[in-house]
Amino acid sequence: MLKLIHTADWHLGQTFHGQERHAEHRLFLDWLLDTLVEREADALLVAGDVFDVVNPSLAAQALLYDFIVSAHERLPALDIVLIAGNHDSGNRIELPAPLMRRLRTHALGRVSWLDDGSLDAERLLLPLTDANGETRAWCLALPFLRPAEVTGRGLARDDDTGQTEHGTPGKDSARNDSARNDYVAGSSRVHEQLIDAARRRRQPGQALVAMSHAHLHGAAVSEASERPIVIGGEESISAGLFPADIAYVALGHLHRAQQVGEARIRYSGSPLPLDFSEVNYPHQVVEAVLEGETLATTEAIPVPRPVAMQRVGPGELDAVLAELEGLPHDPAVPREQWPWLEVRVTLTAPVPDLRARVETALEGKAVRLLRLERRLPQQAADGRPERIDLQQLGPRKLFQRTWEKQWGEPPGDDVLADFDQLLQDVLDSPTEPRTGERRP
């Protein structure tokens, strides 16, 4: 028997509307370590997006490394496997890999290729052992695949300028469709080659466990907090890539915990809500027990929320203020564990002192106001421009609105694909932020 704990999308170092969440992440990792010990786990699988940005803070990195050291001290036989997600830098994830291997931790950040053009699958195949040191399964640890790794290029570029060509709406749609198809086909080939190599490596009685940071067809997406992996969701792959002899598939990227078609193919989801829209998600880690080559049982283990998240509204101002004044107050709770609060007020006209009135209603309450959303009529009768909340809108929707205003029609799929690729390039940029700045 082999017992696995599957988790993903930790997003260590995330700032929540400008506020640090180190205390929440530390409490989650403390709980996870206690759970690993209590459940006598043989392996921990972390399926990508370990960090929130490619250049995580020193404090975020310390959280990870302190956890790994503590896990090895308390469970010396525990195997830990980490893969990079689309928020991570593959190189950064792998940088301390030689040291982490001494702690039975394997960090995979990128794929590489052999001289004959085939996948270097051996470095992605990791043995998972039981308490007696016997190999009971092989982990197929596949980090997030960037377009250049599987197609040799990103989206189609103009041969002369190096720029994506879309001077007018709808141009080069077929070209970008081809790029998307190339990515999906290349990603599928990588999965297939890795599975073939794992089949050759394993011995009778040993299970195969796949890890992948990817978007599978039919899986539910949290639009408010998940950015497209590559090109606007068109990069999603089929669950059919994982044949029946793969006993368990540990997925990362989507924040909502869910199975995809079968109980053996699962997203663990994020352990903490990463946006107020995720407040009601079933945040969890998954325990999977293997017997021989097959999956015996799975169990969703709820993650206790170290910091509550509360939403008040939307509603009229007087009703919202009354609800705020009725919030409970527990002075014994440390400030770092006060609930995060979002307040949504529906207004018929601007209220200049709205924040002051909200803060007055919250005096003496053990909550932290993170976000105050003013909901005004979209268009005034006299033709005044619509009020836009840029933080709520997000870069993609803002681009769509700007494009439509400029051209008189929505952007085509090819334009959106180019925008998503450019946004991904910016978010993946290795440029270090200046002191006090956080990259978007």
Order of alpha helices (4+ residues) and beta strands (2+ residues): beta-beta-beta-alpha-beta-alpha-beta-alpha-alpha-beta-beta-beta-alpha-alpha-beta-beta-beta-beta-beta-beta-beta-alpha-beta-alpha-beta-alpha-alpha
